[in-house]
Structures are given as C-alpha cells and as structure tokens.
C-alpha cells in the first residue's frame, strides 16, 4: 500500500523536473516575470494620449560572428500604438549560421504590458555568409501601463536582445525573406496567415471575419452571410494585389469606418501573405491544373 503512492510521487517529481523549464517560460510569459514580454497576434487596444519612450539594446554572445544593432536607438510611442522598428544583423563569417535571440525589457515589471506582434526572436534564424538584413519588430505597449500606479515613475522601457548561436538549427527560418529583392514566398505567407489571421479568418467559412478563400478578384464586402461594415460594403472595391497591400498597411486609413483592427506594417510579410492568398485563389479557379504557389508568386510583385 505504501509503495504505490511513493511511485506516483516519484513519477510526479520526475515529470516536474523534466517540464520545469517549459513551465517556467510559460509562467514568465503569462506574468511578465523577469521582463518577459507578451506575444500577441494583433493590436486591438485604443490608442492613448500618454506616451512612453522605448529604447533598444543589442548584444551578440561570444562564438557568434555576427554584427547586430538597432536601426534606431529609441522611439516615442503612444500607449496602444502599434509600432514597426528594425534591427540589422550581418553575418561576418564565411559560412551560414543559425542564431537565436533571447530578450527582455527593463524595468522588469513592465514586461506584462509590452506586447510583440512580430519578432525575429520567435524562431531560429539562419543568416548566410556575409549576408546583411533588416529585421522587423512590431510591438505596442498596453494602455493599462498608464493606469498602473507601479508604472507612474517609468518614462522609458528598454527592449534588449542577445543573439546566440542556435543549439537547434534544424528548423531555422531564412532571414533572407526580409531582403527587399526576395521573391514572394507563399509558403511563408501560409505561416503568416496561420499566425496572424487564423484567429479571425478561415478560408472556407465565415468566422469573426469573412472567409478569405478565393479573395482575389472578389468584390469587397460581398461574402454571403457576413455582417460587413457599411464602409466596406459600399467601398466599390475589388481585391487585387495592390488593394490588399494598401488594406493590410492600415485598413482603417485605407477605408475609414471599417471594423478590421489588424495591420501588417512590414512589407515583406505583406508580400508573402498576398502571394499565398493569390495562389490559393488561383487553385480554386483552376483546380488541379492551377499554377503552383511558386509560379503564382513569380507573377506577383505588387505587394512589396
């Protein structure tokens, strides 16, 4: 009778030890402990008049022959304002190397309010020999920051990164996707759709947003069964690469009065997302004889 409870207790302790790093990271992400920032898919917060300065600090760990620095040392943002900033990484070696960036913010207690929508730190990143790229980061500071009495003395948040040589290079993404002359990549666009759009949209049915399957060539505001805003319903717009590009930059400025809150300010991400939607639309029209995603992408450059 005593042995069974002891075995269960031992098994529980082994599982706790095995999963404690993962549980700790999840706890930090949920609470902002140790300056851990939050990861979100979109900025739906109302923009406040209050501002905060966000400064940037970059480091490279020993053993990684990269140069890594922010394109801007600091920016001043309104609370709730989505902001796009860039960091430059350059591989100084003669071989392709995979790196991984760790991050936090200071003061540490501000981590719970710092929300990142897009960041190179979300994945392992490969940089080819002597390649140099500008990497986007999209973030906002939650307006609740301004209502927290513990934050009243905080005028500046510093977002810090350290790039290390990756210990898990197998599934790395290529940083070349951010090069301005990189061809559209529908496969990456599919990932962006899954990460940034799938919470509200599906291809084959209406969700919180209208279905997006076959969107190319479709009149805006025309999907049956979806309650569009009057602004979009009467826009007289047909979805093309150019109109989707303008829409994704800032929907509510492109067509005032629409409900869509999500923006994709980074040009490379828009390019690949549009290429994916275009390839998907072509496949619906042509079926098995449709152009492959790569050939569809080769004919699309207007989303960049």
Protein Blocks (a to p, Z undefined) as FASTA:
>chain_A
ZZmmmmmmmmmmmmmmmmmmmmmmmmmmmnopghiacddfbdcbdcdfbdcddddddddd
ehiacddddfbfbdcddehiacddddddddfbfbdcddddddddddfklmmmmccfbdfk
lpccdddehiacdddddddddfklmmpmklmmpmbdcddddddddfblmlpccfklmpmk
lccdfklmmmmmmmmmmmmpcfkbccfbccfehkgopaehiaghiacdfklmmnopacdf
klmmmmmmommlmmghiablbdcfbfklmmmmmmmmmmmmmmmmnmmmpccfklmmmmpc
klZZ
